[in-house]
């Protein structure tokens, strides 16, 4: 059992072990675009991504980052009186700019009271050598995490969803970041069109043999006004049921090393934007049912894991 009596290593447990207090991540939106959206690598972005570029819970782009941060901070302090904060640059590709621009966004957050770190979401091919040097410097001054979107190891699916990067590019960037001792969290999505349960487990088996520190497990959700929504309307590809998703997640947890921090274990869409699956809006029901299934099977994270090479 971990710190909070869960059968998997939650982000909340990790933060409390490291910092000795509650840590709140503050989602920020710097209005960065993506190279597979603007024509550099591709056009239109990933087929599941909304116009907010996965920033549904990030701040308003009309506000500067300090204003965004302070608005969310006040809400957080109403829930947790003595928490500290991590600035989470979430929407878009948050290293897809000149380093001087990145500094204008990142550095002001670091100077705020009770900010203990930064989490930066980006893509494997969107970190230049100059940016890597800057991230290395940040990592010496604060608790830094770089979040890399992978979603799947399967090339056919990756092309279908318009990721515009290879598995080799992803793996090379993980190695570059870890050579500089920068923590890496990887995003994956369960339920991508036409992937089987075994394919989703293969993605986790692959990641378990990489030097990564955390993972975010998402459930695919079909949002209005996306290419995925058009595809779903035309093809009606299978959507995982809640029970299928829970079964897959429990199997994935068993395969993951016990030291990998589970940063997220379900999706969190807004009901007004959601087409399918509607069961996903009951986030805490999904979380509780995962806990129940782990207990029913008397299993836990890492039970079937192989140690990193």
Secondary structure, 3 states (H helix, E strand, C coil): CCCCCCCCCEHHHHHHHHHCCCEEEEEECCCCCCCCCECCCCECCCCCCCCCCCCCCCCCCCCCHHHHHHHHHHHHHHHCCCCEEEEEECCCCCCCCCHHHHHHHHHHHHCCCCEEEEEEEECCCCCCHHHHHHHHHHHHHCEEEEEEEEECCCHHHHHHCCCCCCHHHHHHHHHHHHHCCCEEEEEEEECCCCCCHHHHHHHHHHHHCCCCCEEEEEECCEECCCHHHHHHHHHCCCCCCHHHHHHHHHHHHHHCCCCCEEEECCCCCCHHHEEECHHHHCHHHHHHHHHHHHHHHCCCCCCCCCCCC
